[in-house]
Protein backbone atom coordinates (compact mmCIF):
# COMPACT_ATOMS: atom_id res chain seq x y z
CA UNK A 1 0.00 0.00 0.00
CA UNK A 2 1.54 3.30 -1.11
CA UNK A 3 1.72 6.20 1.35
CA UNK A 4 -0.91 8.74 0.34
CA UNK A 5 1.68 11.56 0.18
CA UNK A 6 3.88 9.73 -2.34
CA UNK A 7 1.27 7.96 -4.45
CA UNK A 8 0.97 8.96 -8.09
CA UNK A 9 -2.02 7.45 -9.94
CA UNK A 10 -0.95 5.31 -12.91
CA UNK A 11 -2.08 6.23 -16.40
CA UNK A 12 -4.34 3.14 -16.43
CA UNK A 13 -5.70 1.73 -13.18
CA UNK A 14 -5.79 -2.03 -12.59
CA UNK A 15 -6.84 -4.24 -9.70
CA UNK A 16 -3.62 -6.20 -9.62
CA UNK A 17 -2.73 -5.66 -5.97
CA UNK A 18 -4.30 -6.19 -2.54
CA UNK A 19 -6.20 -3.06 -1.58
CA UNK A 20 -6.46 -3.81 2.13
CA UNK A 21 -9.25 -2.85 4.46
CA UNK A 22 -11.98 -4.79 6.19
CA UNK A 23 -13.96 -5.65 3.05
CA UNK A 24 -11.06 -6.26 0.69
CA UNK A 25 -11.98 -9.92 0.22
CA UNK A 26 -15.33 -9.09 -1.40
CA UNK A 27 -14.29 -6.05 -3.44
CA UNK A 28 -13.84 -6.52 -7.17
CA UNK A 29 -14.17 -4.32 -10.28
CA UNK A 30 -16.65 -6.55 -12.09
CA UNK A 31 -20.32 -7.41 -11.69
CA UNK A 32 -22.30 -10.63 -11.99
CA UNK A 33 -22.51 -13.95 -10.18
CA UNK A 34 -19.42 -15.77 -9.00
CA UNK A 35 -21.18 -19.02 -8.18
CA UNK A 36 -24.46 -20.85 -8.61
CA UNK A 37 -26.77 -20.61 -5.62
CA UNK A 38 -30.54 -20.49 -5.58
CA UNK A 39 -32.34 -18.26 -3.13
CA UNK A 40 -34.68 -19.79 -0.54
CA UNK A 41 -38.38 -19.01 -0.87
CA UNK A 42 -40.85 -18.92 2.00
CA UNK A 43 -44.62 -18.99 2.09
CA UNK A 44 -45.35 -15.25 2.02
CA UNK A 45 -45.72 -13.16 -1.14
CA UNK A 46 -42.91 -10.80 -0.10
CA UNK A 47 -39.45 -12.34 0.00
CA UNK A 48 -36.68 -10.14 1.40
CA UNK A 49 -32.99 -10.99 1.08
CA UNK A 50 -31.00 -8.74 3.33
CA UNK A 51 -28.69 -8.04 6.26
CA UNK A 52 -29.28 -5.89 9.34
CA UNK A 53 -27.08 -3.01 8.24
CA UNK A 54 -28.67 0.46 7.99
CA UNK A 55 -29.81 -0.09 4.40
CA UNK A 56 -31.41 -3.39 5.33
CA UNK A 57 -33.05 -1.96 8.45
CA UNK A 58 -34.88 0.64 6.37
CA UNK A 59 -36.93 -2.08 4.69
CA UNK A 60 -37.58 -4.31 7.69
CA UNK A 61 -38.77 -1.30 9.69
CA UNK A 62 -41.12 -0.42 6.81
CA UNK A 63 -42.51 -3.95 6.64
CA UNK A 64 -43.03 -4.13 10.40
CA UNK A 65 -44.71 -0.70 10.38
CA UNK A 66 -47.04 -1.85 7.60
CA UNK A 67 -48.00 -4.93 9.59
CA UNK A 68 -48.51 -2.84 12.74
CA UNK A 69 -50.83 -0.58 10.72
CA UNK A 70 -52.98 -3.58 9.75
CA UNK A 71 -51.68 -4.30 6.25
CA UNK A 72 -51.75 -8.10 6.44
CA UNK A 73 -50.52 -8.41 2.86
CA UNK A 74 -47.17 -7.11 4.05
CA UNK A 75 -46.32 -10.40 5.75
CA UNK A 76 -42.87 -11.39 4.61
CA UNK A 77 -40.02 -13.84 4.80
CA UNK A 78 -36.63 -12.26 5.51
CA UNK A 79 -33.59 -14.31 4.58
CA UNK A 80 -30.13 -13.51 5.85
CA UNK A 81 -27.53 -12.59 3.23
CA UNK A 82 -24.04 -12.79 4.70
CA UNK A 83 -22.08 -10.32 2.61
CA UNK A 84 -18.73 -11.22 4.16
CA UNK A 85 -19.29 -14.76 2.85
CA UNK A 86 -20.13 -13.49 -0.64
CA UNK A 87 -23.82 -14.54 -0.59
CA UNK A 88 -24.63 -11.43 -2.64
CA UNK A 89 -22.67 -12.86 -5.55
CA UNK A 90 -24.73 -16.04 -5.81
CA UNK A 91 -26.68 -16.45 -9.05
CA UNK A 92 -30.05 -16.29 -7.32
CA UNK A 93 -29.29 -13.04 -5.53
CA UNK A 94 -27.81 -11.45 -8.63
CA UNK A 95 -31.01 -12.38 -10.43
CA UNK A 96 -32.96 -10.20 -7.98
CA UNK A 97 -30.33 -7.49 -7.65
CA UNK A 98 -27.74 -7.26 -10.45
CA UNK A 99 -25.88 -4.72 -8.31
CA UNK A 100 -25.11 -7.40 -5.67
CA UNK A 101 -26.04 -5.18 -2.72
CA UNK A 102 -28.55 -5.73 0.07
CA UNK A 103 -31.47 -5.39 0.40
CA UNK A 104 -33.31 -7.08 -2.45
CA UNK A 105 -37.05 -7.75 -2.56
CA UNK A 106 -39.04 -10.21 -4.63
CA UNK A 107 -42.80 -9.67 -4.71
CA UNK A 108 -44.44 -12.96 -5.68
CA UNK A 109 -48.02 -11.80 -5.17
CA UNK A 110 -48.70 -11.61 -8.92
CA UNK A 111 -48.39 -14.23 -11.65
CA UNK A 112 -45.05 -12.76 -12.65
CA UNK A 113 -42.78 -11.96 -9.68
CA UNK A 114 -41.53 -8.39 -9.43
CA UNK A 115 -37.99 -7.71 -8.31
CA UNK A 116 -37.14 -4.48 -6.53
CA UNK A 117 -33.64 -3.49 -5.55
CA UNK A 118 -32.07 -0.43 -3.90
CA UNK A 119 -33.48 0.38 -0.48
CA UNK A 120 -35.05 3.70 -1.47
CA UNK A 121 -36.83 2.08 -4.40
CA UNK A 122 -38.13 -0.69 -2.14
CA UNK A 123 -39.55 1.85 0.31
CA UNK A 124 -41.38 3.70 -2.46
CA UNK A 125 -42.63 0.44 -3.98
CA UNK A 126 -44.06 -0.78 -0.68
CA UNK A 127 -45.53 2.62 0.18
CA UNK A 128 -47.37 2.75 -3.14
CA UNK A 129 -48.39 -0.90 -3.02
CA UNK A 130 -50.06 -0.50 0.39
CA UNK A 131 -50.94 3.18 0.26
CA UNK A 132 -49.11 3.98 3.48
CA UNK A 133 -46.30 6.18 4.83
CA UNK A 134 -46.08 8.26 1.65
CA UNK A 135 -48.38 11.31 1.58
CA UNK A 136 -50.74 11.70 -1.36
CA UNK A 137 -50.96 15.49 -1.12
CA UNK A 138 -48.65 16.92 -3.78
CA UNK A 139 -46.60 19.21 -1.58
CA UNK A 140 -46.30 16.71 1.28
CA UNK A 141 -45.38 13.92 -1.12
CA UNK A 142 -42.67 16.09 -2.68
CA UNK A 143 -41.26 16.90 0.76
CA UNK A 144 -41.21 13.23 1.72
CA UNK A 145 -39.51 12.12 -1.49
CA UNK A 146 -37.01 14.97 -1.26
CA UNK A 147 -35.84 13.80 2.16
CA UNK A 148 -35.85 10.17 1.05
CA UNK A 149 -33.54 10.95 -1.84
CA UNK A 150 -31.51 13.27 0.34
CA UNK A 151 -30.67 10.16 2.33
CA UNK A 152 -29.94 8.10 -0.78
CA UNK A 153 -27.49 10.77 -1.95
CA UNK A 154 -26.00 11.59 1.45
CA UNK A 155 -25.38 8.17 3.00
CA UNK A 156 -22.45 7.25 0.72
CA UNK A 157 -20.53 10.19 2.19
CA UNK A 158 -21.30 8.85 5.67
CA UNK A 159 -20.72 5.15 4.96
CA UNK A 160 -18.33 4.67 2.07
CA UNK A 161 -16.66 7.99 2.80
CA UNK A 162 -16.35 8.78 6.50
CA UNK A 163 -17.05 5.27 7.77
CA UNK A 164 -14.54 3.65 5.46
CA UNK A 165 -11.65 6.01 6.08
CA UNK A 166 -12.32 6.46 9.81
CA UNK A 167 -13.09 2.85 10.75
CA UNK A 168 -12.10 0.40 8.01
CA UNK A 169 -9.25 1.70 5.85
CA UNK A 170 -5.90 -0.02 6.44
CA UNK A 171 -4.20 3.35 6.92
CA UNK A 172 -5.50 6.57 8.48
CA UNK A 173 -5.43 9.38 5.93
CA UNK A 174 -5.90 12.76 7.58
CA UNK A 175 -7.17 14.51 4.47
CA UNK A 176 -9.81 11.84 3.75
CA UNK A 177 -11.06 11.69 7.35
CA UNK A 178 -11.20 15.48 7.65
CA UNK A 179 -12.97 15.81 4.31
CA UNK A 180 -15.71 13.34 5.15
CA UNK A 181 -16.04 14.32 8.81
CA UNK A 182 -16.77 17.87 7.69
CA UNK A 183 -19.46 16.62 5.28
CA UNK A 184 -21.09 14.33 7.85
CA UNK A 185 -21.29 17.14 10.38
CA UNK A 186 -22.83 19.35 7.72
CA UNK A 187 -25.41 16.63 7.05
CA UNK A 188 -26.21 16.36 10.74
CA UNK A 189 -26.72 20.12 10.83
CA UNK A 190 -29.07 19.91 7.83
CA UNK A 191 -31.14 17.35 9.73
CA UNK A 192 -30.97 19.25 13.00
CA UNK A 193 -32.21 22.47 11.45
CA UNK A 194 -35.07 20.67 9.72
CA UNK A 195 -36.10 18.77 12.84
CA UNK A 196 -36.05 21.98 14.88
CA UNK A 197 -39.04 23.05 12.79
CA UNK A 198 -40.84 19.75 12.26
CA UNK A 199 -41.49 16.61 14.34
CA UNK A 200 -40.63 14.40 11.37
CA UNK A 201 -38.63 15.01 8.22
CA UNK A 202 -41.59 15.39 5.88
CA UNK A 203 -43.73 17.29 8.38
CA UNK A 204 -46.17 16.15 11.02
CA UNK A 205 -46.42 12.58 9.67
CA UNK A 206 -44.01 9.69 10.14
CA UNK A 207 -43.07 8.54 6.62
CA UNK A 208 -40.66 6.48 4.58
CA UNK A 209 -38.29 9.46 4.74
CA UNK A 210 -37.85 8.88 8.47
CA UNK A 211 -37.52 5.13 7.96
CA UNK A 212 -34.72 5.73 5.46
CA UNK A 213 -32.77 8.29 7.47
CA UNK A 214 -33.17 6.84 10.98
CA UNK A 215 -31.07 3.65 10.62
CA UNK A 216 -28.09 5.70 9.44
CA UNK A 217 -28.28 9.05 11.18
CA UNK A 218 -30.21 7.92 14.24
CA UNK A 219 -27.53 5.36 14.99
CA UNK A 220 -24.87 7.98 14.33
CA UNK A 221 -26.58 10.47 16.64
CA UNK A 222 -26.48 7.92 19.46
CA UNK A 223 -22.73 7.58 18.99
CA UNK A 224 -23.03 3.94 17.95
CA UNK A 225 -22.07 4.10 14.28
CA UNK A 226 -18.33 3.56 13.68
CA UNK A 227 -17.88 4.45 17.40
CA UNK A 228 -17.50 8.03 16.20
CA UNK A 229 -19.88 9.83 18.55
CA UNK A 230 -17.23 11.68 20.53
CA UNK A 231 -15.14 12.40 17.44
CA UNK A 232 -18.11 14.05 15.69
CA UNK A 233 -19.62 15.55 18.87
CA UNK A 234 -23.02 14.16 17.95
CA UNK A 235 -24.62 15.20 21.26
CA UNK A 236 -24.72 18.76 19.92
CA UNK A 237 -27.50 17.85 17.47
CA UNK A 238 -30.32 17.92 19.99
CA UNK A 239 -33.21 17.90 17.54
CA UNK A 240 -31.80 14.87 15.74
CA UNK A 241 -31.49 13.13 19.11
CA UNK A 242 -35.11 13.95 19.99
CA UNK A 243 -36.32 12.52 16.69
CA UNK A 244 -34.02 9.50 17.01
CA UNK A 245 -35.31 8.58 20.46
CA UNK A 246 -38.92 9.12 19.39
CA UNK A 247 -38.65 6.63 16.53
CA UNK A 248 -36.67 4.19 18.67
CA UNK A 249 -39.68 3.88 20.98
CA UNK A 250 -41.89 2.54 18.19
CA UNK A 251 -42.40 -1.25 18.60
CA UNK A 252 -42.33 -1.79 14.84
CA UNK A 253 -39.02 0.04 14.57
CA UNK A 254 -37.63 -2.09 17.39
CA UNK A 255 -38.73 -5.27 15.63
CA UNK A 256 -37.41 -4.09 12.28
CA UNK A 257 -33.98 -3.49 13.76
CA UNK A 258 -33.79 -7.10 14.91
CA UNK A 259 -34.41 -8.73 11.54
CA UNK A 260 -31.34 -10.12 9.73
CA UNK A 261 -29.15 -8.68 12.48
CA UNK A 262 -25.91 -10.58 13.16
CA UNK A 263 -24.20 -8.36 15.74
CA UNK A 264 -24.90 -6.99 19.20
CA UNK A 265 -26.59 -8.82 22.05
CA UNK A 266 -28.02 -12.22 21.07
CA UNK A 267 -31.48 -11.07 22.20
CA UNK A 268 -31.30 -8.28 19.60
CA UNK A 269 -30.71 -10.66 16.68
CA UNK A 270 -33.27 -12.43 14.52
CA UNK A 271 -31.27 -13.84 11.64
CA UNK A 272 -34.26 -15.00 9.56
CA UNK A 273 -37.85 -13.86 9.96
CA UNK A 274 -40.82 -15.83 8.64
CA UNK A 275 -43.65 -15.03 11.02
CA UNK A 276 -44.52 -12.49 13.71
CA UNK A 277 -44.14 -15.27 16.25
CA UNK A 278 -40.40 -15.35 15.53
CA UNK A 279 -40.06 -12.32 17.79
CA UNK A 280 -41.66 -14.03 20.78
CA UNK A 281 -38.44 -15.45 22.14
CA UNK A 282 -36.60 -12.14 21.89
CA UNK A 283 -36.39 -9.40 24.51
CA UNK A 284 -37.62 -6.28 22.78
CA UNK A 285 -37.73 -4.03 25.82
CA UNK A 286 -33.95 -3.73 25.61
CA UNK A 287 -34.13 -2.23 22.12
CA UNK A 288 -35.06 1.35 22.89
CA UNK A 289 -32.20 3.03 21.06
CA UNK A 290 -30.26 2.25 17.88
CA UNK A 291 -27.10 0.25 18.36
C-alpha positions in Angstrom: 0.0 0.0 0.0 1.5 3.3 -1.1 1.7 6.2 1.3 -0.9 8.7 0.3 1.7 11.6 0.2 3.9 9.7 -2.3 1.3 8.0 -4.5 1.0 9.0 -8.1 -2.0 7.5 -9.9 -1.0 5.3 -12.9 -2.1 6.2 -16.4 -4.3 3.1 -16.4 -5.7 1.7 -13.2 -5.8 -2.0 -12.6 -6.8 -4.2 -9.7 -3.6 -6.2 -9.6 -2.7 -5.7 -6.0 -4.3 -6.2 -2.5 -6.2 -3.1 -1.6 -6.5 -3.8 2.1 -9.3 -2.8 4.5 -12.0 -4.8 6.2 -14.0 -5.6 3.1 -11.1 -6.3 0.7 -12.0 -9.9 0.2 -15.3 -9.1 -1.4 -14.3 -6.1 -3.4 -13.8 -6.5 -7.2 -14.2 -4.3 -10.3 -16.7 -6.6 -12.1 -20.3 -7.4 -11.7 -22.3 -10.6 -12.0 -22.5 -13.9 -10.2 -19.4 -15.8 -9.0 -21.2 -19.0 -8.2 -24.5 -20.8 -8.6 -26.8 -20.6 -5.6 -30.5 -20.5 -5.6 -32.3 -18.3 -3.1 -34.7 -19.8 -0.5 -38.4 -19.0 -0.9 -40.8 -18.9 2.0 -44.6 -19.0 2.1 -45.3 -15.2 2.0 -45.7 -13.2 -1.1 -42.9 -10.8 -0.1 -39.4 -12.3 0.0 -36.7 -10.1 1.4 -33.0 -11.0 1.1 -31.0 -8.7 3.3 -28.7 -8.0 6.3 -29.3 -5.9 9.3 -27.1 -3.0 8.2 -28.7 0.5 8.0 -29.8 -0.1 4.4 -31.4 -3.4 5.3 -33.0 -2.0 8.5 -34.9 0.6 6.4 -36.9 -2.1 4.7 -37.6 -4.3 7.7 -38.8 -1.3 9.7 -41.1 -0.4 6.8 -42.5 -3.9 6.6 -43.0 -4.1 10.4 -44.7 -0.7 10.4 -47.0 -1.9 7.6 -48.0 -4.9 9.6 -48.5 -2.8 12.7 -50.8 -0.6 10.7 -53.0 -3.6 9.8 -51.7 -4.3 6.2 -51.8 -8.1 6.4 -50.5 -8.4 2.9 -47.2 -7.1 4.0 -46.3 -10.4 5.8 -42.9 -11.4 4.6 -40.0 -13.8 4.8 -36.6 -12.3 5.5 -33.6 -14.3 4.6 -30.1 -13.5 5.8 -27.5 -12.6 3.2 -24.0 -12.8 4.7 -22.1 -10.3 2.6 -18.7 -11.2 4.2 -19.3 -14.8 2.8 -20.1 -13.5 -0.6 -23.8 -14.5 -0.6 -24.6 -11.4 -2.6 -22.7 -12.9 -5.6 -24.7 -16.0 -5.8 -26.7 -16.5 -9.0 -30.1 -16.3 -7.3 -29.3 -13.0 -5.5 -27.8 -11.4 -8.6 -31.0 -12.4 -10.4 -33.0 -10.2 -8.0 -30.3 -7.5 -7.7 -27.7 -7.3 -10.4 -25.9 -4.7 -8.3 -25.1 -7.4 -5.7 -26.0 -5.2 -2.7 -28.5 -5.7 0.1 -31.5 -5.4 0.4 -33.3 -7.1 -2.4 -37.1 -7.8 -2.6 -39.0 -10.2 -4.6 -42.8 -9.7 -4.7 -44.4 -13.0 -5.7 -48.0 -11.8 -5.2 -48.7 -11.6 -8.9 -48.4 -14.2 -11.6 -45.0 -12.8 -12.7 -42.8 -12.0 -9.7 -41.5 -8.4 -9.4 -38.0 -7.7 -8.3 -37.1 -4.5 -6.5 -33.6 -3.5 -5.5 -32.1 -0.4 -3.9 -33.5 0.4 -0.5 -35.0 3.7 -1.5 -36.8 2.1 -4.4 -38.1 -0.7 -2.1 -39.5 1.9 0.3 -41.4 3.7 -2.5 -42.6 0.4 -4.0 -44.1 -0.8 -0.7 -45.5 2.6 0.2 -47.4 2.7 -3.1 -48.4 -0.9 -3.0 -50.1 -0.5 0.4 -50.9 3.2 0.3 -49.1 4.0 3.5 -46.3 6.2 4.8 -46.1 8.3 1.6 -48.4 11.3 1.6 -50.7 11.7 -1.4 -51.0 15.5 -1.1 -48.7 16.9 -3.8 -46.6 19.2 -1.6 -46.3 16.7 1.3 -45.4 13.9 -1.1 -42.7 16.1 -2.7 -41.3 16.9 0.8 -41.2 13.2 1.7 -39.5 12.1 -1.5 -37.0 15.0 -1.3 -35.8 13.8 2.2 -35.9 10.2 1.1 -33.5 10.9 -1.8 -31.5 13.3 0.3 -30.7 10.2 2.3 -29.9 8.1 -0.8 -27.5 10.8 -1.9 -26.0 11.6 1.5 -25.4 8.2 3.0 -22.4 7.2 0.7 -20.5 10.2 2.2 -21.3 8.8 5.7 -20.7 5.2 5.0 -18.3 4.7 2.1 -16.7 8.0 2.8 -16.3 8.8 6.5 -17.1 5.3 7.8 -14.5 3.7 5.5 -11.6 6.0 6.1 -12.3 6.5 9.8 -13.1 2.9 10.7 -12.1 0.4 8.0 -9.2 1.7 5.8 -5.9 0.0 6.4 -4.2 3.3 6.9 -5.5 6.6 8.5 -5.4 9.4 5.9 -5.9 12.8 7.6 -7.2 14.5 4.5 -9.8 11.8 3.8 -11.1 11.7 7.3 -11.2 15.5 7.7 -13.0 15.8 4.3 -15.7 13.3 5.2 -16.0 14.3 8.8 -16.8 17.9 7.7 -19.5 16.6 5.3 -21.1 14.3 7.8 -21.3 17.1 10.4 -22.8 19.3 7.7 -25.4 16.6 7.1 -26.2 16.4 10.7 -26.7 20.1 10.8 -29.1 19.9 7.8 -31.1 17.4 9.7 -31.0 19.2 13.0 -32.2 22.5 11.4 -35.1 20.7 9.7 -36.1 18.8 12.8 -36.0 22.0 14.9 -39.0 23.1 12.8 -40.8 19.7 12.3 -41.5 16.6 14.3 -40.6 14.4 11.4 -38.6 15.0 8.2 -41.6 15.4 5.9 -43.7 17.3 8.4 -46.2 16.1 11.0 -46.4 12.6 9.7 -44.0 9.7 10.1 -43.1 8.5 6.6 -40.7 6.5 4.6 -38.3 9.5 4.7 -37.9 8.9 8.5 -37.5 5.1 8.0 -34.7 5.7 5.5 -32.8 8.3 7.5 -33.2 6.8 11.0 -31.1 3.6 10.6 -28.1 5.7 9.4 -28.3 9.0 11.2 -30.2 7.9 14.2 -27.5 5.4 15.0 -24.9 8.0 14.3 -26.6 10.5 16.6 -26.5 7.9 19.5 -22.7 7.6 19.0 -23.0 3.9 17.9 -22.1 4.1 14.3 -18.3 3.6 13.7 -17.9 4.5 17.4 -17.5 8.0 16.2 -19.9 9.8 18.5 -17.2 11.7 20.5 -15.1 12.4 17.4 -18.1 14.0 15.7 -19.6 15.6 18.9 -23.0 14.2 18.0 -24.6 15.2 21.3 -24.7 18.8 19.9 -27.5 17.9 17.5 -30.3 17.9 20.0 -33.2 17.9 17.5 -31.8 14.9 15.7 -31.5 13.1 19.1 -35.1 14.0 20.0 -36.3 12.5 16.7 -34.0 9.5 17.0 -35.3 8.6 20.5 -38.9 9.1 19.4 -38.6 6.6 16.5 -36.7 4.2 18.7 -39.7 3.9 21.0 -41.9 2.5 18.2 -42.4 -1.2 18.6 -42.3 -1.8 14.8 -39.0 0.0 14.6 -37.6 -2.1 17.4 -38.7 -5.3 15.6 -37.4 -4.1 12.3 -34.0 -3.5 13.8 -33.8 -7.1 14.9 -34.4 -8.7 11.5 -31.3 -10.1 9.7 -29.2 -8.7 12.5 -25.9 -10.6 13.2 -24.2 -8.4 15.7 -24.9 -7.0 19.2 -26.6 -8.8 22.1 -28.0 -12.2 21.1 -31.5 -11.1 22.2 -31.3 -8.3 19.6 -30.7 -10.7 16.7 -33.3 -12.4 14.5 -31.3 -13.8 11.6 -34.3 -15.0 9.6 -37.9 -13.9 10.0 -40.8 -15.8 8.6 -43.6 -15.0 11.0 -44.5 -12.5 13.7 -44.1 -15.3 16.3 -40.4 -15.3 15.5 -40.1 -12.3 17.8 -41.7 -14.0 20.8 -38.4 -15.4 22.1 -36.6 -12.1 21.9 -36.4 -9.4 24.5 -37.6 -6.3 22.8 -37.7 -4.0 25.8 -33.9 -3.7 25.6 -34.1 -2.2 22.1 -35.1 1.3 22.9 -32.2 3.0 21.1 -30.3 2.3 17.9 -27.1 0.3 18.4 
